[in-house]
Amino acid sequence: MARMLSVWSPTWPVATWRRRNPCVAPVEVFPTPFALLTTERAVRRLYAVDAGAAALGLYPGQKATDAGALCPELVTAEADPEGDLEALQALADWCVRFSPAVAVDAPDGLILDITGVSHLWQGEAAMLDDLLARLAANGVPARGAIADTAGAAWALARYGPDRTIAPVGGQLPLLAGLPIAGLRLDETAAAQLPRLGLTRIGRLIDLPRGQLARRFGAHVMLRLDQALGQAEEALTYRRPPSPWWGRVAFAEPISVLDDLVRAAQDVAEKLCARMALEGQGARRFVFTYHRLDGAAPAQEVRLSLAGRDTKRLVKLLAPKLEAIDPGFGIEVVTLTAHEVEPLSGRQGQLEGAKNGYGAAAREETLAPLVDRLTNRLGENRVWRAEPRASHVPEQAVATRPALSVVSGTAWDPDRPRPLRLFRRPEPITVIAKLPDDPPRTFTWRGRPHRVSRAEGPERIAEEWWGRPIGEVTPMALRDYYRVEDEAGGRYWLFREGLYVDGEPMPRWWLHGLFA
């Protein structure tokens, strides 16, 4: 059974404004009441109010002139909705220390999927208390609730007692007494239902579903079913949710490099032990270090083959930890595994003895080397070349992971290609006996070369199916020659274009070296 945690900050825009303006924002300087203003259709209205303004009867959407008449001492500032959303997204990233799956519930809330992680806090109540206490300590008053569904948690956080925790499968009695607004209905349904006396969710549950859907639309029934867990609800998480997640917390913050390494080893041992029990391995591990100031620097470890060896992960991670700035200290370390796949045990010696060089032998020799190079140099700098079906030389090679499965295709032996193909062809000057004859001499990088042997031409045209036929011109043709100079060097040259009246003169290029 899934468990969802909803966090709601009733005064989120005010809290974020005060955090963005620390020099003038404290309540001691600007005592309540306080409100943020925005302009709607050339009318100034209240965008958000703090608790003091709300106690005086002010509310979002009210005209600023009316609010000023009711409360002359009201202090106002300009609202920043875009900045509030960015701050909410940053808060969602910060909440990764509590759950790997966090969704932004704009404009003033979050939804956390805490399925299977609450035991790390000794229970859901302790987890909820810790989250709300941290928010309050940072000047963000908030309410929270936990239930089986996001809809039920949303309703309880806003309209139920603060810090309500619905028992597993027991949110219906708690929802029955809440107002209709707790179902997140559209404005039309939310206004019409109370007029008919349907002010509570419990009254809505007792009505015939067919008549209710015909009168108010299917959206009402969908929201009700989502809250009760009878219909699925799609949530957009800030990060791809992964069930493979581990966490370690510290009684006192850590900052020394050796402690960061030991913390990584501890969290990796927990996650890898769980993966071993279920026969799984992963190709990508993300270690996140959560600082006291809310920042969460992360480092990633990639494996060429799926694995779960703690020592190997820590060995690859350790050189990267020097880039982690601990700030005032690290309080939590989390680890998330991605690209998870089944991983079975192998008997390396038997397989290697039978096949000479099997998968297990490859993992014991090449894989650690590839992993070290990849994590040190970068993912895109360690690869192998694989043929790709294309006549154009620049497009005939595809890059693949170093230890990926070989496709089995090969280059055409009747059309040899150079061992080194330049990223960009280099211009040369050529002297040829006739226009279509091979070069007799060519000059490359200021050095002349006299050709002793030549083979060609091999004509290659642009792939007409990749562009309209009318755009293919003589300049799109290439005549390639394999030549050898008097010193024994072998080169791959081509002439771009044909000798055609009215067309630009062909140009010569050096595209690669055979040896």
C-alpha atoms as one frame of an Amber mdcrd trajectory, in Angstrom:
protein
   0.000   0.000   0.000   1.380   3.407  -1.010   1.804   6.135   1.582   1.751
   9.800   0.586   2.752  12.870   2.583   1.274  16.277   1.729   2.973  19.479
   2.899   1.136  22.802   2.694   2.441  26.243   3.567  -0.573  28.600   3.784
   1.638  31.698   3.617   4.249  30.391   1.191   4.559  33.598  -0.929   4.996
  35.697   2.226   7.566  33.272   3.651   9.602  33.220   0.441   9.447  37.035
   0.179  10.805  37.365   3.697  13.562  34.885   2.945  14.511  36.823  -0.201
  14.581  40.087   1.749  16.332  39.202   5.021  17.378  42.793   5.758  13.852
  44.252   5.789  11.657  41.219   6.042  11.742  40.080   9.695   8.507  40.439
  11.612  10.294  42.672  14.135  10.840  45.255  11.368   7.594  44.720   9.449
   5.067  43.630  12.059   1.899  42.017  10.867  -0.337  42.652   9.053   1.615
  42.165   5.829   0.442  41.393   2.275   1.812  40.962  -1.228   0.188  42.752
  -4.156  -0.305  41.902  -7.813  -2.071  43.517 -10.765  -5.027  41.790 -12.433
  -6.712  43.575 -15.341  -5.349  46.931 -14.240  -6.649  46.409 -10.682  -4.332
  46.036  -7.707  -5.293  43.045  -5.581  -3.903  41.120  -2.647  -1.886  38.136
  -3.839  -1.050  36.680  -0.416  -1.501  37.695   3.221   0.187  36.656   6.424
  -1.542  35.329   9.533  -1.989  38.799  11.024  -3.687  40.177   7.904  -5.896
  37.101   7.619  -7.013  37.561  11.241  -8.262  41.046  10.321 -10.423  39.645
   7.525  -8.103  40.293   4.583  -7.866  37.603   1.921  -6.101  36.918  -1.404
  -7.945  38.402  -4.380  -9.298  41.355  -2.391  -8.869  44.815  -3.912  -5.932
  46.657  -2.442  -8.034  49.785  -1.887 -10.613  47.835   0.135  -7.877  46.174
   2.159  -6.265  49.552   2.846  -9.585  50.971   4.029 -10.135  48.073   6.434
  -6.547  48.042   7.655  -4.690  51.361   7.194  -1.548  49.995   8.875  -1.240
  47.192   6.287   2.331  46.845   4.961   2.559  45.712   1.342   5.166  44.619
  -1.194   5.145  43.417  -4.789   4.472  39.711  -5.346   6.773  37.486  -7.394
   4.836  34.362  -8.524   7.675  33.090 -10.710  10.142  33.426  -7.869   7.726
  31.617  -5.543   7.514  28.691  -7.967  11.294  28.510  -8.293  11.598  28.509
  -4.509   8.998  25.731  -4.290  10.980  23.671  -6.783  14.132  24.258  -4.754
  12.259  23.095  -1.660  11.234  19.941  -3.528  14.903  19.254  -4.287  15.735
  19.803  -0.613  13.040  17.301   0.424  14.903  14.518  -1.393  16.526  13.845
   1.989  13.107  12.565   3.104  11.971  10.731  -0.051  13.385  10.102  -3.531
   9.980  10.927  -5.077   8.887  14.530  -4.502   6.244  16.294  -6.613   5.586
  20.038  -6.685   1.989  20.835  -5.711   1.866  24.444  -6.916   1.408  27.075
  -5.773   2.125  26.328  -2.107   2.583  22.625  -1.422   4.490  19.405  -2.030
   3.564  15.736  -2.313   6.076  13.127  -1.108   5.824   9.418  -1.777   7.142
   7.969   1.491   6.334   4.337   0.731   8.954   2.142   2.385  11.128   4.975
   3.778   9.371   6.087   6.978  11.175   3.394   9.002  14.350   5.448   8.604
  12.764   7.967  11.012  11.360   5.328  13.344   7.865   5.871  11.982   5.668
   8.206   9.966   4.874  10.524  12.874   8.550  11.181  13.605   9.223  11.730
   9.925   6.395  14.270   9.613   7.445  16.070  12.798  11.045  16.288  11.601
  10.036  17.724   8.210   7.695  20.369   9.632  10.150  21.321  12.376  12.902
  21.920   9.838  10.601  24.070   7.711   9.532  26.108  10.740  13.167  26.622
  11.761  13.806  28.118   8.320  10.893  30.534   8.515   8.381  28.439   6.552
   5.280  27.626   8.641   3.599  24.542   7.194   1.016  21.850   7.837   1.246
  18.202   6.853  -0.722  14.978   6.675  -0.135  11.369   5.615  -2.605   9.035
   3.920  -2.778   6.246   1.340  -3.458   8.626  -1.562  -2.224  12.030  -2.615
  -5.789  13.344  -2.716  -6.573  12.259   0.834  -3.274  13.632   2.181  -3.920
  16.926   0.344  -7.371  17.294   1.894  -6.242  16.373   5.415  -3.281  18.755
   5.292  -5.523  21.713   4.418  -8.827  20.980   6.127  -8.097  18.367   8.787
  -6.225  18.635  12.089  -2.559  19.414  11.619  -0.228  16.397  11.356  -3.066
  13.951  10.766  -1.876  10.451   9.897  -4.581   8.276   8.375  -4.248   4.565
   9.149  -3.559   2.264   6.219  -6.857   1.867   4.383  -8.621   4.111   6.891
  -8.824   7.545   5.288 -12.578   7.373   4.540 -13.796   8.221   8.077 -11.343
  11.105   8.246 -12.389  12.488   4.856 -16.131  12.256   5.509 -16.202  15.307
   7.786 -14.057  17.539   5.573 -15.526  20.255   3.332 -16.130  19.658  -0.365
 -13.184  21.922  -1.213 -10.881  19.137  -0.006 -11.539  17.212  -3.233  -9.701
  19.791  -5.410 -12.789  20.422  -7.559 -13.079  22.997 -10.324 -14.627  26.366
  -9.491 -18.045  25.535 -10.974 -18.563  22.306  -9.018 -17.095  23.790  -5.833
 -19.662  26.625  -6.016 -22.717  24.547  -7.003 -22.416  21.620  -4.569 -22.716
  23.684  -1.343 -25.868  25.340  -2.703 -27.507  21.911  -2.705 -26.461  21.237
   0.864 -23.495  19.053  -0.136 -20.976  20.789   2.068 -19.125  17.698   3.325
 -17.357  14.898   1.496 -19.316  12.296   3.445 -22.610  13.518   1.984 -21.183
  13.251  -1.505 -20.154   9.635  -0.968 -23.734   8.570  -0.126 -25.270   9.947
  -3.349 -25.903   7.816  -6.489 -22.810   8.058  -8.648 -24.623   8.115 -11.972
 -26.836  11.072 -11.104 -23.941  12.947  -9.540 -21.780  12.492 -12.649 -24.577
  13.631 -14.982 -25.254  16.727 -12.891 -21.731  17.888 -12.095 -19.524  15.993
 -14.548 -17.162  13.055 -14.321 -14.421  15.231 -12.810 -16.187  15.226  -9.428
 -16.316  11.437  -9.306 -12.714  11.174 -10.480 -11.474  13.408  -7.667 -13.532
  11.472  -5.137 -12.194   8.126  -6.389  -8.620   9.438  -6.361  -8.974  10.533
  -2.744 -10.422   7.163  -1.735  -7.816   5.183  -3.655 -10.286   3.800  -6.212
  -8.649   5.606  -9.153  -5.020   6.204 -10.041  -3.527   9.703  -9.982  -0.448
  10.623 -11.994   2.115  12.772 -10.208   5.031  14.528 -11.868   8.090  14.085
  -9.682  11.026  16.452  -9.770  13.336  13.470 -10.233  12.553  10.067 -11.709
  11.392   8.028  -8.716  13.512   5.017  -7.890  12.584   2.351  -5.342  16.282
   1.707  -4.843  17.160   4.345  -2.297  19.230   4.472   0.863  19.831   7.051
   3.578  22.087   7.638   6.568  21.736  10.503   9.047  24.189  11.785  11.644
  23.701  13.037  15.177  26.329  15.712  14.493  27.188  17.222  11.081  30.291
  15.909   9.315  32.686  17.780   7.053  36.022  15.924   6.928  36.767  14.123
   3.653  37.431  10.798   5.392  34.031  11.048   7.074  32.363  11.708   3.726
  33.966   8.564   2.342  32.874   6.471   5.334  29.348   7.838   5.064  29.264
   6.837   1.399  30.409   3.355   2.348  27.723   3.034   5.014  24.856   4.052
   2.748  26.221   1.938  -0.112  26.417  -1.138   2.120  22.761  -0.732   3.062
  21.521  -0.336  -0.496  23.798  -2.982  -2.028  22.807  -5.509   0.620  19.164
  -4.979  -0.258  19.921  -5.282  -3.974  21.833  -8.494  -3.368  18.853 -10.013
  -1.550  16.642  -9.297  -4.557  19.215 -10.233  -7.204  19.522  -6.742  -8.682
  22.367  -4.541  -9.819  22.603  -1.017 -11.222  24.701   0.904 -13.717  24.350
   4.360 -12.131  24.553   5.442  -8.483  23.950   9.004  -7.274  25.381  10.001
  -3.878  23.778  13.181  -2.479  25.231  15.079   0.482  22.613  17.214   2.239
  24.108  20.240   3.966  22.783  22.185   6.928  22.038  25.211   4.728  19.724
  23.159   2.483  22.131  22.697  -0.435  22.506  19.141  -1.718  25.654  18.626
  -3.824  25.744  15.236  -5.537  28.276  13.015  -7.252  27.499  10.218  -9.682
  29.214   6.877 -10.196  28.637   5.009 -13.453  29.403   1.350 -14.105  29.920
  -0.175 -17.523  28.245  -3.373 -16.324  25.519  -3.607 -13.710  26.979  -4.180
 -10.253  26.469  -3.820  -6.519  29.981  -4.053  -5.074  30.290  -1.552  -2.217
  34.086  -1.378  -2.263  34.123  -0.747  -5.989  31.548   2.047  -5.732  33.375
   3.805  -2.914  36.710   3.488  -4.724  35.243   5.188  -7.794  33.509   7.845
  -5.707  36.367   8.802  -3.389  38.340  10.954  -5.906  35.164  12.934  -6.693
  34.409  13.811  -3.078  37.155  16.438  -3.057  34.762  18.581  -5.116  32.056
  18.382  -2.436  31.830  21.569  -0.369  30.499  20.525   3.068  29.641  24.106
   4.024  28.676  24.200   7.692  28.369  20.413   7.727  26.646  17.414   6.155
  23.690  16.037   8.104  22.264  13.408   5.725  23.661  11.286   2.887  21.336
   9.595   0.408  22.074   7.115  -2.372  19.839   6.381  -5.355  20.388   3.559
  -7.854  19.288   3.982 -11.459  19.267   1.725 -14.518  18.595  -1.238 -12.250
  18.526  -4.695 -13.830  18.673  -8.313 -12.695  22.162  -9.433 -11.739  22.904
 -13.074 -11.109  26.041 -14.557  -9.625  28.700 -16.030 -11.907  31.439 -18.607
 -11.495  34.184 -16.625 -13.146  36.901 -19.313 -13.256  34.698 -21.981 -14.867
  33.304 -19.619 -17.446  36.701 -18.187 -18.236  38.223 -21.649 -18.523  35.529
 -22.824 -20.915  35.262 -19.798 -23.179  38.700 -18.353 -22.778  37.330 -14.905
 -22.104  33.732 -14.907 -20.960  31.469 -12.312 -19.422  32.736 -12.957 -15.904
  36.364 -12.615 -16.989  35.515  -9.407 -18.795  33.887  -8.033 -15.661  36.944
  -8.890 -13.564  39.456  -7.287 -15.955  38.096  -4.739 -18.413  35.067  -3.494
 -16.483  37.001  -1.994 -13.511  39.401  -0.286 -15.926  36.572   1.136 -18.036
  34.752   2.300 -14.910  37.826   4.132 -13.615  38.408   5.854 -16.954  34.733
   6.744 -17.389  34.348   8.275 -13.934  37.637  10.141 -14.251  37.419  11.383
 -17.858  33.682  11.546 -18.441  30.991   9.291 -19.854  31.369  10.555 -23.447
  35.130  10.047 -23.569  35.278   6.265 -23.189  33.567   4.393 -26.007  34.058
   1.944 -28.827  33.332   2.406 -32.533  30.632   0.424 -34.287  29.688   0.398
 -37.989  26.535   2.211 -39.000  24.767   1.858 -42.338  25.716   5.042 -44.200
  27.646   5.879 -47.361  28.896   9.162 -45.918  32.166   8.460 -44.026  31.402
  10.898 -41.193  28.143   9.071 -40.526  29.360   5.501 -40.962  30.610   5.204
 -37.382  28.512   5.151 -34.229  29.813   5.411 -30.688  28.685   2.784 -28.197
  29.478   2.112 -24.525  32.842   0.423 -24.193  31.465  -2.928 -22.962  28.126
  -2.970 -24.730  27.081  -6.026 -26.722  28.625  -6.083 -30.196  25.980  -5.895
 -32.920  27.812  -8.238 -35.301  27.887  -5.843 -38.258  31.205  -5.005 -39.920
  32.589  -2.628 -42.495  32.699  -3.725 -46.124  36.158  -5.294 -46.730  35.998
  -4.262 -50.408  35.898  -0.618 -49.360  38.709  -0.184 -46.815  38.564   2.829
 -44.563  41.446   4.592 -42.770  42.341   3.752 -39.203  42.249   7.440 -38.330
  39.406   9.490 -39.752  39.752  13.223 -39.116  36.936  14.965 -37.302  36.993
  17.548 -40.103  38.673  17.027 -43.496  41.796  19.187 -43.910  42.364  21.204
 -47.122  45.216  20.258 -49.428  46.560  21.454 -52.766  46.850  18.822 -55.529
  48.498  18.466 -58.912  46.902  15.841 -61.173  47.640  14.919 -64.785  43.981
  14.974 -65.844  40.858  16.133 -63.960  39.749  12.583 -63.145  43.230  11.143
 -62.595  44.659  10.434 -59.130  46.911  13.147 -57.668  50.578  13.162 -58.658
  51.594  15.384 -55.738  49.762  17.037 -52.876  50.706  19.513 -50.166  49.351
  19.022 -46.652  50.182  21.298 -43.739  52.837  23.010 -45.833  54.696  19.794
 -46.629  54.744  18.347 -50.166  54.127  14.647 -50.813  54.912  12.856 -54.072
  52.463  10.027 -54.807  54.008   6.693 -55.767  50.818   4.587 -55.789  47.141
   5.443 -56.026  43.829   3.645 -56.177  40.442   5.114 -57.079  38.290   6.957
 -57.550  35.498   5.734 -55.276  32.569   8.070 -55.779  30.411   8.856 -52.749
  27.400  11.135 -52.986  25.256  12.640 -50.285  22.358  10.457 -49.255  19.533
  11.826 -51.377  16.862  10.355 -49.079  17.987  12.688 -46.324  17.294  15.853
 -48.348  15.165  16.879 -51.356  16.638  15.563 -54.625  16.626  19.033 -56.140
  19.209  20.207 -53.612  21.830  17.638 -54.604  24.480  19.431 -56.676  27.774
  18.385 -58.282  29.549  19.901 -55.263  27.860  17.265 -53.104  29.846  14.518
 -54.875  33.148  13.201 -53.549  35.733  11.145 -55.421  37.980   9.354 -52.926
  41.527   8.088 -53.656  43.783   5.879 -51.568  47.317   7.054 -52.167  50.783
   6.172 -50.918  53.669   8.630 -51.001  57.335   7.867 -51.577  57.955   7.712
 -47.820  55.384   4.917 -47.396  52.626   7.005 -45.818  49.109   6.087 -46.893
  46.397   8.727 -47.123  42.731   9.019 -47.969  42.067  12.004 -50.227  38.940
  13.188 -51.950  37.945  15.754 -54.519  34.772  17.634 -53.695  32.709  18.387
 -56.808  33.201  17.961 -60.546  34.742  20.054 -63.270  31.506  21.480 -64.634
  31.080  24.762 -66.486  29.294  27.314 -64.348  30.052  25.495 -61.098  32.767
  26.403 -58.563  36.128  24.719 -59.022  36.452  21.437 -57.124  38.422  21.404
 -53.886  40.714  18.713 -52.496  40.734  17.452 -48.942  42.635  14.962 -46.781
  40.119  12.909 -44.760  42.174  10.231 -43.012  45.345   8.210 -42.542  45.711
   4.471 -43.148  48.917   4.101 -41.175
